[in-house]
Amino acid sequence: MRVIGHPDDIFPMVLTSATQKLFGCLADEDVTGESPYKLLKKDDIIQDIKTRAAVSDFSPVKQTVLDYPEDEILLVFDRDFTYDQCFYLALTPEAKKRILNPPEPETPEVLENEVNKTPEPRKWIPQGSEQEVEKESVKETREKLCFKCSIVRRKFGAPVCFSDRNAADAKDAFLECPSYEDSRFSIKQMQRDCGIQAVPKLWSSSAQTQWKVLNNNSTQYMPREQSDEERESILKSKSLKNFLNSVTPRVLHALQQTEIMNVFIDDWKALGAGNDDSDFFGQVSEGLMLFRALSDQTHTKNKKISCVNWHPTIYGIIAVALTEKKKEQLNESTKVDVRPSLIIFYSFSDTSGPQLLLECPDDIFAFEFCPSDPNIVVGGCINGQVVLWDISAHVTHLQGTQAGGKKSSINPDTFDLDDNKEKKTPIVCYCAVSSIESGLKAPITDVQWLPPTFEVTRTGLAVENKSNLSIQVVTCSPEGSIMFWDVRATKLSRHSASGKKQKADQKSQMAPFSVPDTFKHLDQTWKPLFRIDTSGEYAPLKFSLEHYTCYENNTGVTTEGNENDDSSEVIPDYSQLRVPSAKTLKTLEDVNTKLYVGTEDGEIVYADWKLLKDDSGRLNSEKPLHCSSIHHWIVNTVQRSPFFKDIILTVGAWDFAIWREGVMGGPIIQSPSSEQVYTVGCWSLSRPAVFFLGKEDGSIEVWNLLAKTGAPVQVYAHVTKAKITCIKPWTASTSKQHFLAVTDDLAVVHVFRIPKTFYVPSRSEYLNVRKYFELEEDRLKDLLRRKELWAKEKKEIEELKKKLEPEMPKTTLEEEEEKDIKDYKDFLMLEESVLKDLGLWQDTSKKE
């Protein structure tokens, strides 16, 4: 712990912004250069070390903190970096006392003669600067002209009579010297000083209000309450118990009926829409109906939802990731309410609170369920780490929540009025987390699993996947990197017994279950397989890659069917997977290795992830194949159509665009600018022509490309009270229900039922949409061809215009000299005439 250049009883250290906020020691706010001291509680430091382990900034002084005899430890803000760091910690009580009570400095004695002595100026010693001053000074170099004006002597003393006179009529009354343009030279004005004064416009206005007499009225009421004895006697009465026992079965029966079906649905309207196979253009939509509103104030206070995903196999389970709000204003001045980073699982059947919590090392921006095994979850942290969870031990708990009343029955003979049983939500600790040194430095904004039909090598080459499982993950970050990760073990990792014990102690504090060993080989050692560096040209936020579908139903996992039936699913064991040799794998030439990337500056980049060798033999990523600045701000959505693998929807700040892969001229469809900012967008899972857009004011727009192309077919205003952050559709295959999960900035999940208008496809809708995209592509190509033709014609017109214009004759140097001599002679003649008129001309030829 010792660092050369500082005393042994202090320790210089660096505190991140999160640690400063946690302990209330923000630089230049809580601690300043004038007040640099902060007393930290020893128990708070120990708790932080236990919670964040090696990530904690106090982990290097763990043993010193444990051995410290007092309850408070002194932290000093070193603004001048005296010991090469911005903070240092007092390791002993003596150092704490010495720093807080420094010895008073000795005041030197000042002699009286030194104070009263007047300083004398030194003698000027020239060093050559006076020559430069003399050279730069302006001096007169020619003699001054003296003019004497007088009247004729005979007119001295004569009376003077003034009258009006026209100067133009009299001869020699005035001499005009008009200015003229000198053709020998021209002066171009480069700089001009002028003054401008802004004068505000004054407006006179008045307002008159009518005064009304205000009357102050008050009302006071007193509730009629029963005494404690009367209430106790009523609660213990036999009549109340008989009443509750008699009505309980009927209430439960009514609640069960409400849960099974919607009693407010219009059966006649639903019947008519179901029998009609025609298109729904012009029909009135029944609108989005709120099905559930899920929230939990315990874990979502001062947070917002950054990502939402439906569980692929269990009905009614939805997971959301939480992140801290920016510059959140807290009322506590002494304590900072630090809440853990979590992913929360909600259930339709139990809206009282979360059903499962996933512990995260930091806030999660994006996460996704594994397509091969829904019990495996991958997430990207705000600190650049990639995290893996295994929730296999809690599947039974999640499936039990959807059963509702089947799991527990109520005996009508015993009715408990005081239901105070607290439900403890299970907390799952992460199985593995990537190493900070080899990962990203900026937040991970998007994460996706590669499909189980192929895998990639370290050079980005697509090869066959013999395991038929999703084993690789792709992440992107605004720092300019797109990384590929492999969850398989390269070799059997060995962990020391002390390391296992320490890890188990840290994770057992929050997780009631033991941490699975599924990805034990990756914990703290996980490194990316390879990365695509953009060299700072663009900052990726979202990306979309094509899912290779040469194999059908080869994963062994049933993604559709009965979500509750797990007997047919083959759960893979990821801990037994190993990375095979790349030489034994067959290369897949028909895999599309290109992806669309949305950037922080509103650009859409089309790039290839394969690495190529340069002249030196090093592997480098290729330059982007195409880059288009369509959107004017952050791109928040890049999503492929579930019906057309070459159609991509991108959403920016005020507009959206639809692209077709392979068309480099730009988007085939671009929307007009919107008044409100678009925050997210997604395709419909059942209609190829429909997609949803979320806006900053809490509204949702529904677009149908076959009905309208310039405006949404339906706008649901203010479905949420805050800005919409995520939209995710889902279809329940058992009940044929279509839901739309909408999350907002207040960490509330709104689940809406999608009306039949927007999930029942019209007749031949797939063919009509495909034909529409082809027509738009032809229109774009024709426009690009016309622009190229217009540019060519414009260039030809300019060249023809240059040929028809007469060329200016070129003058020789002798002709220019003759012209200058002639102009100079004309000037001398004009000067002679002016001087003669003034009587100042002297004929030098006569003197000679």
N, C-alpha and C positions, 0 to 999 in steps of 0.2 A: 504493500500500500504506500510505501514511501516514494516520494517524488523529489528529485534533486532540486534544491533552490528554495525550499520552504521549511519551516520548523517541523519537528517530528510530531507535535501535538495538534497539528491542523492537517486537513486533507482537502486539496483543491478538487472540485468536481463540476461536471456539467449537468444541469437540470433541463430536461425538455420542457416545452410549453405545457404539456399535459401534467407533468409533475409539479410545475410551478402553480398551476391552477388548482391542483389537488391540495397542496399544502398552503395555499394563500400567500405565495411569495413571488408574484409576478414582477419581473424586472421593470424598474422605472414606474411602477404603480403601487404595489404593496411595499416594496423595498426600493429605496433610492440611494443616491450618493450621500445625502444628508442623514438619512435614517436607514442604514444598511443592515440592521440586526433583525433577526426573526428567530424566536424560540419555538422549536418543534417538539411535539410530544414524542417520547420514546416509543410509546405503544403504537402511535400512528405510523412511525417508520417501520416498525417490526411487522405490522399488518400489511403495509405496502409491499414489503419484501416477500411475505408469504403469498400474497395475492398475485403479484406479477413476476415473481421468481427472478430469473436472469434478466428480464426486461426492465426491472426496477433500477432506477439510477442509484439507489443506496445499496445494491447488492455487493459492491466492492468493500464496504465497511460494515458488513453484516455482523461479524464477530465483535467488532469494536462497539457497535450499538448495543449488542446483547450484554456486553460487560460494563457498560456505562453505569455508574452508581446512581446518578440523579434521574429525575423523571423528565426533564427538559434538556434538549441539546441545542446549542447555539449554532445557527446558520447565518453566515455573513455574505452580503452581496458585494463582490469585488468588482466595482465598476471600472477601475483603472487596470484590471488584469495584473495585479501585483504578483500573483502566483500562477499566471498563464491560464487561468480559468475565471469564469464569471461568478462562481460561488466557492466558498470553502467552509468546511465543517470543523468545529472545535471538538477534538476527540477526548479531552480531559476537562474536569471542572476547573483546574488551574488555568488552562488556556481560556476558558469561558470567562473567568474572573478577570484575567489580564486584558482581554479584549474589551469587555464592558467597562472596566475601570482602568484606563491607561494612566501611567504616571504623568504628572504635569511637567511640561518642558521648562527648563531653566531659562530665565530671561537674561540675556547678556547685559552687562553694565555699559552704559553709554556715557562717554565723557562729555562734560559741559562744553569744552572747547570745540568738539566735533559737531555739536548741535548748532552752536551760534556762528560757526565759521561760514562766511559767504563764499560760494564757489567763484573762482576767477575764470574768465573765458580764455581758452587756449589760443595761441597764435596760429593764424591761418597758414597752412603749408600747401602751396599749389601742387597739384598732382596732374595737371594737364586738362582738367575739365573746363577751365576758363576759356581755353581755345575753342572748345566745342560750342560754348555759349556765345562767344564772339562770332563764330561762323554762322550760327543759326539766327542771330539778331538781324533785323532789317535796317538798312542805312540808305540815305539818299545818295545816289550816284551821279546825278546830273544837276546842272544849275537851274535855279528857279527863274521863271519868266516874270517880268514886271510889266504891268499894263497901267497906263495913266490916261484917264478920260477927263476931258474938259470941254467947255463950250467956247465959242468964238469970243474974243476979247471985247468986240464992239457991242456984244449983247449983255455985258456985265451990267447989272443994275437996271436993265430995261424991264418994264412991266410985263407980266406974263398973263396970258389969257388962254384958258383951257376950254376946249370944245370937243364934241364928238367927231370922230374921224374914222373913216373906213380904211383900214390898213391896206386892203387890196387895191384901192383906187390910187393911192399915192405911190409915186415912184421911189424906189429904194426905201420903202417904209419898213420892210422887214426882209430878212434873209432866211429862207427855209433850208434846213439840212436834213432831208429825208434819209431814213435808214435804208440800206440795200443789203442784199445777200451776197456775201463774198464767196465766189465760186472756188477760191483757192483752198479753202479749208472749211470744216464744219465742226462745231462743238456739240457733243452729245451730253445731255444733262443726265448725270448718274445719280445725283443725290440732291435733295431739296429739303430745306427746313421750313416748315410752316406751322402755324399755330391754329388749333381748332378748339373751339369752346362749345360745349354742349349746353344748351339752354332748355330746361324742362318746360313743357307746355302746361299752362295753367288752365284748370277747369273749375268753373263755378257751378256748384250743384247744391241742392237743398233737399231735405227730406222732412216730412211732417208725419208725426205719429199721433194717433188718437189715444188719449189717456182714459183708461177705464178704472173705476174705483175697484180695488181689490178687497175682498172680504176674507178674513181669516176664520176658518171653521175647523173644528176639531171634533173627533168622535172617539169615544173610549168604550171598550167592551171588556167584559170579564167572562172567561169561560166557566161553564158549570162543570166542575170536576167532582169525581167521587173520592171519598176518603180511601186511605190504604186498606182499612178493614173491609170496606165494601168491595173493593176490587179483589181482594184476596178471597172473600167469600164467594164471589161470582166465578173466579177461576177454579175454585175447588168444588163448585156445584155439580151435581150429577146431570142436570139438564143440559149444561154446556157440553159436557163430554158426549152425551147421547146425540146432541145435534151435530157435533163435528164428526162423530163416527158414522152418522147417517148420510151426510153430504159429501164426505171424502171420496167415495167411489164415483159419484156423479161428476165431481170436479175433475178427477183424474180421467174419466171417460171423455169429457169435453176437451180437455187439453190434448188427449191422444188424437181425437178427431181433427183438431186444429193443426196438429203436427203432420198428420197423414196427408191431408188435402187442403187446398185453398178454398174456403167457403165463399169467398167474395168473387170468384172467377165467373165470367159471363159464359155459361155453357153453350148458349145458342150461337154466340159469336165464335167461340172456339170450334164448334161443330161445323159452322159454315166455312171457316178458314181451312179446316182439315180436309173437307171434301173437295175444295176448289184447288185444282192444280195449276191454275193460271198464274200470271205474274201479279205481284202485289202493288204495282204502280198505281198511285192515286188512292189507295185504301188508307183509312185513318188508323194510325198505330195506337195500340193500347198503352204504350209507354213502358219505360223501365219501372219495375215494381221492386221496392226495397224488400229484400228477403231477410237479411240479417245485418246488424251493425255490431261489430266486434271491437272491443277496446279493453284496456286494462291500465288503470291509473297507477297501479303500483310500479309497473316496469316501463311505462311509456311516457312518464312525466318529463317535460322539456325535451322530448325527442320527436323525430319524424320517421316515416317509413321510407326506406330507400329501395326495397325490392320485395316482391310478393310472388309466391309460387304455390300452385295447388299440388297436393300429394297425388302422385300418378295412379295409385291403386286403391286408396282408402277413401270412401265417400265422405265428403263434408269436412275434410281436413285441409286447412290452409295455413301456410307459414309466411311470416313477414320478418324482415331484418330492420333493425332500428339504428339510427345514427343521431348524434347530437346535433341540435340546431346551432346555427352560427350566431355568435355574440348573444347568447341567451342571458337575459338580465335576471339575476337571482336576488331575492330580497334578503337572504341571510348574509350578514356582514362578517360573521365570525366563522361560520362553518360552511364548507363547500359540499353540496350534496352530490357525491360521485356515485353514479349507478353503473352496474356492470353492463358490458356489451352482450346482447342476447339476440337469438333468433327465436321468435315466439310461435308456437303452434296453437291455432284455434280450431274449434269444432262447432259444427252446426247444432248438434244436439245439446251441448252444454255451453251456453254463452256467459256463464258466471265468471269465467276467467280462462287463462291459458291452460292447455292440457300438457304441454311439454316445453321445456326451455333448453336451448342449446347455448352453452357457454362459449364465448368468443374471446380471443386475446385482445381484440380491438373492434371498433365499429365495423360492420359488414356493409359494403356497398352493393354486392351482387352475390347470389348463391344459386345453386341448381341441384335438383335431384338427379341421381345417376339413372340413365335409361335402362341399364341392365339390372340394377339392384336399387329399388327406391329407398332402401334403408341407408344408402351411402349418400352423403350430402357434401358438396364442395362449396367453399365460399372464399371471397376475396376481401381482405381487410383494408382499412384506410391507411395502415402503415406499410402496405405492399406485401404482406404475407398471405400465403394460400393455406386454408385450413380444411381438414377432413373430419367428418363425424360419422359414426356408425350407430344408428338408432334401432338396431335389431332387437335389443332387449326390451324395447318399449313399444313394439308393434302391437302386442296384445292389449296394452293400455289404450293405445289410440283406436284400435278396433272396438274396444269396449265402450268408448265414449259415443260411437255412432249407434250402438244398440239402444241407447236411451233407457227406457224403463224396463227392458228385458233383463238387465243385469241385476237390478235390485227391485224388490217388491215391498209394498207397504202393507202392513197388517192393520186393518181397520179397527181392530180391538184395542190396539195400543197406538195412540196418536201423540207424538212428542211436540209440544208447543215451543220448546226452547231448542232450536236447531243451531247449536254452537260448535258443531264439529268442523274444525278447520281442515281444509284440503291442502295438502302439501304437494305442490307441482314438482314433478321429477325434473331434475337438472342433469343434462348430459354433457360431460366434458369432452373436448375435442380429442380425437385419436392421434392426430399428427398435425404439425404446423411446419411450414418451410422455414429454412434458416434466413435470418435477416440479411446476412452478408451477401448471399447469392441471389436474393430476390429483387423485387422492385423497390424503389425509394418513394414513389408517389402512390396514391391510392389506386387500388384495382377497381376499375369502373365496370368491367364486364367479364363474365366467366361462362364458358360453355364446355360441355363434354363432346369429344369427338364421337361420331356414330360407331357402333360395334362392327361395322362392315369393313373397316380398314384401320391401320395405324401408321404412324410416320416414324422415320428413322431420324438420326441426329442431323442429317443433311436436308430434312424436310421431304424426303422421298416417300410416297404413299406405297405401302406394301400390304399384303394380306394379313388379316387378323385371325390366327388359328384358334384363339380362345373364344371368338365371337362374343366378346364382352367390351363394354366401354371402359377403356383403361387409360385414356389420355385426356388431358384437360388443356384448354386454351384460355389465356387471360390477356388483358390489355390494360395499359396504364397511360395517363397523360404525359409521362416522362418520355414517351416515344418508343416504347417497346411492346411487342406482342410475343408472348412466351408460350411454349408448349411444355407440359409436365406429364410425366409417366408415373402412375401409382404403383407399378410393380417394383419388386426388389431386384436390384442387380446382383446382390450376393447377400448371404445371411449376415445380418448386422448383429454385433455383439455389444451388449450394454453391461456396464459394471453394476454390481449389486448395489453400490451406494447410489448410483444414478437412478436406478429403478426405485429405490426406497424414497429418495427425495422427490421424484416425480409423483409417486403414489401419495405422499403426504400432501403435496400441493393440490392435487386434483380431488382428494377425498373430502376436502373441506366443503365443497359445494355439490359434488355429485353423490347421490345416495347409492348409485350402482358403480361397480368397478369399471375402469376404463377398458374397452375392448382392445385386443391385441391385433386388430385387423391391419392397421397401418403403423405398427410399432417400429418397423424398419425405416420409416420415413421421418419420424419425429425429430425435429431440430436439425436434420441432415438433408432434407428434401431440396433438391436443386432442379432447375429447369432443364429439359432435354436439349432445347436450343431456343434461340430468340431471334426475332426480326427487329433490327434497329433501324429507325428512320433518320438517324443523325440530326435530330431536332427539326426536321422539315415539317412535321405535323405531329399533333398530340392526339392519339387515338382515345376515344371515349366509348364507342360501341362498334361492334363488328358482326358480320354475318357470313357464314361459310355454307357451302352446299353439302347436304347430307347424301352420301353415296349409298345408293339403294340397289346394288346388284344382287344382294342376297335378301330374300324375303323370309321373315320369321325365323331367323337363324340365331337369335340371341337366347332362346330358351326361356324368355320371360313373357308372360302374357300381359300385354299392356292394355287390352280391352277385354271386356267381359264382366264378370262379377268381381267387383272390387273386394268383396269380403271373402272370396274363396281363395285361400292361399295354398291349397293342397296341390294345385296344378303348377305352381311356380317352382322353378329350380333356382334356389338362392346360391349364387357363386361365392366361393371362398377366395377373397382377394389376397389374403395373407399367404396363400400357396402359389400365387402367380409369380413367375420370374421372366425377366426380359430375355427373349431368345436371341440368337445370333442373327444379324441382319443378312448374312450370306445364305441362310436357310429359308428366307422368306421370299415369296414371289412378288415381283413388282407389278403394281396395278397401274397400267398406262391410262385408263379411262377415268381416273379419279380427278375431279376438278380441284386443283390446289390453289385456286384464286379466291380471294375474299374481298368483301366491301367493308370499308372502315369509315366511320363518322368521326370527325375531329372536333377539337375545342373551338376552332375558328369557323365552323360551318362548312368545312370542305368534305367532299365525298371522294375517297381514295380507293382505287381499284388496284390491288397489288397481288403478287404471287409469293407464297410463303417458302418456296423451295430456295435453298441456298446454292449459289454458284461460285466456282473458283475464279479468282482474279489472276492477273499476270504473275503474282508472287506465289500462287498456290493456296492462298488463304480463302476460306469460305466466307462469303459475304451475301447479304440479302440483295435482291434485285431492286432497281428503282421502280417506283409505282408506274403501272401501265397507263393509268389515267387519273387525273385529279381535276375536280370541278368545284368551283366555289359557288354553289347554288344557294345555300342557306346563309343568312346573315349573322348567325350566332351559333350557340352550342347545338350540336346534333345529339338529340336525346333518344332517338329510336332508329335502329337499322334492323329490319326484320324481313325475312323471306316469306313469300306467300305459301300457305300450307297446300295449295292446289297447283301452283306453278313454281318449279324450282329455280327458274331464271327471272322471276319478278321480285323486286326488292322495294320495300316501302321505307323511306327515310323522312324523319320529322325534325325540323329545325325550330327556330324561334317563332316566326310568324307565317310559315308556310310548310308544305310537305311536297314530296316528289316521289314518283314511281319510276324505277329504272328497270331496264331489261339487260340482262348480262350479255355481253358481247357488243352492245351498242355503245360506242365511245363518243358519240356526238353530244351526249347529254341525256337528261331524263326524257322519257317519252310522255310523261304527264307532270305538270307543275301547277300547283294551286295558286290562286291569287293571295295577296297578303291579307292576314287576318288582323282585326283590331286588338284581340287579346293574344297573349303568347301561348303557343302550343307547348305542353310539357311532356306529353307521351302519346304514343299511338300503337295500335295493334290490329292485326287482321282478324276477321271472323273465322271461326273454326268450321262453319258449315256452309257459308255462302261465299263464293269466290269474288263477288263484286262488292262486298261490304267490308268496311273497316271502321274502327272507332278512334276518336281523337279526344284527349283530355286537355283542358285549358287551365290557365292560371287562375281564373275567377271561379273555378269549381264547376264548370259546365262540361258537358260531353256532346260532341258532334258525331252523328252517324252519317257516313258517306256511302252512296250506292253509285258505282260508276256507270251502271246501265240506266239509271234514272236521271241523275244530274251529274255533270262534270265540273261545274263552276261553283256549286254551293251544296251544303249538306242537305240530305233529305229530312233530317230530324235534328233538332237541337234541344237538349235537356238542360235547362238553365239551373245553375246552382244546386246540383245534386249533392255537393259537399259544401261545408262551411269554409274551407280553406283551399289552397292550391292542390290540384291533383298531382300526385307523384308517380303512381303506377296504375296500370290497367292490365288485367289478365283474365281472358275468357276461359271457360271450362265447361265440358259436357259430361254429364253423368250418364254412362251407358246403360245402367240398370233402369233408371226412371226416365230416361230421355229428357232430362232437364238441362237447360242451358243457363249458365250463370255468368255474370260479369263482376269480377272483384275490382273495386275502385278504392285506392288508398289516398289519403290526403296528408297535408302538412301537420295535422294535429294527431297523427298516429292512430287514426280510426280507419277500420276496414269496413267498407260498405259493399255488401253482396246484393246485386240486383238480379232479378229474373229478366232474361232477354225475351221480348215478345216474339210471337211466331213470325211476325213480319220480317224480322231480321235474322231468323235462323232457319226458316223453311225455304230452300232454294226454289226459284221459279223453273219453269220448264226450259230445258236446254240452256241453263244459265252458264254452265262451264264452257260450252261451245261459243256462246255469245261473248263472254268475257275474253276468251282467247282470240276471237276474231277482232274484238275491239283493240286489244293490245297490238295485234298485227297491223291494223290500220293506223294506229298512233305511231308505230315504228316507221311505217312507210311515209307518214306525214313528216316525221322528223328528218328522215333521209332526204326527202324532196326539199325540205327547207334548207338543209345544209348544202345540197347541190345548187339550189338557187342562190344562196349566199356566195358560194364559190364562183358561180357564173357572174353575179353582180360585181364582185371584186375584180374579176378578170376584165369585164367590160369597162369598169371605171379606170383601170390601169391603161387599157387601150385608148380611151378618150383622152387621158392626160398626155400620153405619148403623141397622139395625133395633134393635140393642141400645141404642144411644143414645136412640132414640125411646121405648123401653119403660121406661127408667130414670126414676124420679120426679125432677123438677127441684127442687133445693134452693131454699127461699124466700129471696128477696133482702131483706136488712135495709137500712133507711135510716140516714142519718147520725145522726138524732135518737135512734133506737132504740139505736145503738151507744154514744152518749154516756150514755143512761140506764143501760145495763148497766155501764158503767165506773164511774158514780157509785155504783151499788148495790154493786159489788165493793169499792170504796174504803170505804164505810160498814161493810161486813162486816169489813174488815181493821182498822178503828179499834176496833170492838167486841171483836175477838179480842185486840188489843193491850192494851186496858183490862183485860180479864179476866186476862191474864198478869201484868201489873204489879200488880194487886191481890193476886193470890196470892203474889207475891214481897214484898209490903209496900212497894212503891216507887211506888205510885200517889198522885198529888197532885191533889186536886180543885180545879181552877182556878175553877169556878163559885162556890164558897163565898167565895173571896178577893175576887171581884168584888162 
